[in-house]
Amino acid sequence: MCIPGSYFHCFNEGKWGGLDGVCGVEFDKDDGIVKGVKGGWRERFEGFKNRLESREPLQYILGSWDFRTLNDITCRRPTLVPRPETEELCGWAIDFMNETGGEVICRKVLDVGTGTGCIGISMACEVQGVKVSGVEKDDNAKVLTEENVEAFKEQFGEGSSYEGVWYGGIEEYEEGGYDVIVSNPPYIPKRDMEGLEENVKGWEDHGALEGGEDGMDVIREILKYATERGGVKKGGVVFIEGDEGHPSMVEREAEGKGWKVEKRMDVRGIERFVKITI
Ligand SMILES: C[S@@+](CC[C@H](N)C(=O)[O-])C[C@H]1O[C@@H](n2cnc3c(N)ncnc32)[C@H](O)[C@@H]1O
């Protein structure tokens, strides 16, 4: 990925100029100071600058981003840009599957709310012999996931496949019997939407962000699907990312139901991940 204006691409093997010819930047041969911008790049830089000033996410401007082992997964407005904390959730699920893989209990995986497809595609790439499916309520996101599946299918683990994305809400999805569900659903409480940063609130799909009054609407639907509606097999596992406090709310909902709940913090110490064994 080339980030215009970044030093990383312009100092190479003791010489300045990596950007020269790539982004049209001219450097002084002796002191490496930027002297000017050639060709149509001045207009392009102006375009990038205007877009950044209007608070458009960098991921939309560049058109792609990295997620775990996926280099340059396509990102397009208004589908949610993959977040670093979701890499942590995904890593928890991947480690679990790779550790228990020998017992062949974790082979049918569902990603609820696929967005760019980053979670399910990572599972297919980093775990062998899994069959991944997705459920997505938004048409733009469904199409984007399908594009990204196509782009990364050569990198899938041995025997792994992506079965397809079902278009609709998890509340209507009828196929069941999964071993593992992984989801980063919309979870921002309604009252917090107004306070989001402009680069989120002004650009990303609100249907990917807002999770109702307490942010738990879609999380509750996933739990209902997994348990009452046969979404996961007995002994199956659900990994969910939520807002701060959501794992404890899930723990309370689990009382008396026989589910085993484990909570986990992100790298910043915010308790936002939960693993539920049904
Ligand atoms: C927070 S985004 C996560 C996207 C992607 N998984 C990621 O981590 O970057 C939530 C996604 O769930 C989808 N979604 C919202 N409500 C849903 C529902 N009831 N059932 C399935 N998908 C839903 C949204 O369209 C959005 O793409």
The ligand as an SDF file (V2000), in Angstrom:
LIG
                    3D

 27 29  0  0  0  0  0  0  0  0999 V2000
  -19.9550   -3.5220   13.0310 C   0  0  0  0  0  0  0  0  0  0  0  0
  -20.2440   -4.0660   11.3740 S   0  0  0  0  0  0  0  0  0  0  0  0
  -19.0260   -5.3540   11.2700 C   0  0  0  0  0  0  0  0  0  0  0  0
  -18.5470   -5.6590    9.8910 C   0  0  0  0  0  0  0  0  0  0  0  0
  -17.3640   -6.6610    9.8400 C   0  0  0  0  0  0  0  0  0  0  0  0
  -17.7380   -7.9280   10.3960 N   0  0  0  0  0  0  0  0  0  0  0  0
  -16.1770   -6.1100   10.5980 C   0  0  0  0  0  0  0  0  0  0  0  0
  -15.8880   -6.5870   11.7020 O   0  0  0  0  0  0  0  0  0  0  0  0
  -15.5430   -5.1830   10.1030 O   0  0  0  0  0  0  0  0  0  0  0  0
  -21.7710   -4.9330   11.5390 C   0  0  0  0  0  0  0  0  0  0  0  0
  -22.3170   -5.5260   10.2460 C   0  0  0  0  0  0  0  0  0  0  0  0
  -23.5190   -6.2550   10.5800 O   0  0  0  0  0  0  0  0  0  0  0  0
  -24.5130   -5.9940    9.6120 C   0  0  0  0  0  0  0  0  0  0  0  0
  -25.8080   -6.1800   10.2890 N   0  0  0  0  0  0  0  0  0  0  0  0
  -26.5300   -5.2870   10.9830 C   0  0  0  0  0  0  0  0  0  0  0  0
  -27.6240   -5.8640   11.5280 N   0  0  0  0  0  0  0  0  0  0  0  0
  -27.5890   -7.1620   11.1630 C   0  0  0  0  0  0  0  0  0  0  0  0
  -28.4370   -8.2790   11.4120 C   0  0  0  0  0  0  0  0  0  0  0  0
  -29.5480   -8.1630   12.1430 N   0  0  0  0  0  0  0  0  0  0  0  0
  -28.1200   -9.4720   10.8690 N   0  0  0  0  0  0  0  0  0  0  0  0
  -26.9920   -9.5970   10.1140 C   0  0  0  0  0  0  0  0  0  0  0  0
  -26.1480   -8.5740    9.8360 N   0  0  0  0  0  0  0  0  0  0  0  0
  -26.4370   -7.3800   10.3680 C   0  0  0  0  0  0  0  0  0  0  0  0
  -24.2380   -4.5710    9.1430 C   0  0  0  0  0  0  0  0  0  0  0  0
  -24.7880   -4.3420    7.8760 O   0  0  0  0  0  0  0  0  0  0  0  0
  -22.7160   -4.5370    9.1800 C   0  0  0  0  0  0  0  0  0  0  0  0
  -22.1600   -4.9080    7.9520 O   0  0  0  0  0  0  0  0  0  0  0  0
  1  2  1  0
  2  3  1  0
  2 10  1  0
  3  4  1  0
  4  5  1  0
  5  6  1  0
  5  7  1  0
  7  8  2  0
  7  9  1  0
 10 11  1  0
 11 12  1  0
 11 26  1  0
 12 13  1  0
 13 14  1  0
 13 24  1  0
 14 15  1  0
 14 23  1  0
 15 16  2  0
 16 17  1  0
 17 18  1  0
 17 23  2  0
 18 19  1  0
 18 20  2  0
 20 21  1  0
 21 22  2  0
 22 23  1  0
 24 25  1  0
 24 26  1  0
 26 27  1  0
M  CHG  2   2   1   9  -1
M  END
$$$$
